[in-house]
Amino acid sequence: MSRTVYVNGEYLPEEEATVSVFDRGFLFADGVYEVTSVLGGKLIDFAGHAARLKRSLGELEMAAPVDDDTLLDIHRELVARNDIEDGLVYLQVTRGAADRDFAFPEGAAPTLVMFTQSKPGLAESPAAANGIKVISIPDIRWGRRDIKTVQLLYPSMGKMMAKKAGADDAWMTEDGHVTEGTSNNAYIVKGGKIITRHLSNDILHGITRAAVLRFAREAQMEVEERAFTVEEAKAADEAFVTSASAFVMPVVEIDGVTLGDGAPGPVARRLREIYLDESRKAAV
Ligand code: PDD
């Protein structure tokens, strides 16, 4: 069945939705995006995603296409029109269409595209029960990973490297330390302490990360925000990743080394449960 997608003020069947060949998102990856999950027909942490979108736009001197209330209305309208119970809403803003020139165009209207992806049972994925395997790869991305741009070629290549190696995902490393996963934030647990890289321009400031660390602290779990090495990760008791689409996902193997007994650890399992419970309660 054809989806209804949103393009610049219009709700259209996906076959009829188009963007200009001169769009700077297409020509320069001059765009930013957000992914918000939907559980039980409601949006998880919409306010966090809207706030980060604003920050990404501001860092790139890009105009906001609509205000927050309108953005929420469009999200809800797409969820309703596409009958999404569990899934995702993808949003992309680009600097708009203009004749090709490296300099930012003056007065181009931003492009706003949004669509849904239905994922029935998103929160009950088998991967969460079994855990995922990751490999480590060098992080060769640009230096402003805190901005959620659509320059996703290297993360995409990283996913393929993982697949070819028989793993599920890749953790990227820089100066011997893990930055983050291809599309998630990375954590290890040692002696009950949750360790995850501190915020800087080196990683995306995950909305799920912020919520999970808040819940962990509220549950009296110890959290340390600092860089860690792959060697440290291999010797950890457990590991996990967080993102809007994976929530809290246990990691059971790093570069072929099994963590603990090879099953998802208690800290990851508990955090996943708390995160899903609390997020569902606060969903809009
Ligand atoms: N990815 N780090 C990177 C590089 C990411 O691409 C993402 C999200 C995260 C986690 O951020 P959040 O918790 O706000 O989803 C961290 C999304 C889900 C994606 O590209 O599909």
Boltz pocket constraint, residues with backbone or C-beta under 6 A from the ligand:
constraints:
  - pocket:
      binder: B
      contacts: [[A, 35], [A, 145], [A, 180], [A, 181], [A, 182], [A, 183], [A, 184], [A, 185], [A, 203], [A, 204], [A, 205], [A, 206], [A, 207], [A, 208], [A, 209], [A, 242], [A, 243], [A, 244], [A, 245]]
      max_distance: 6.0
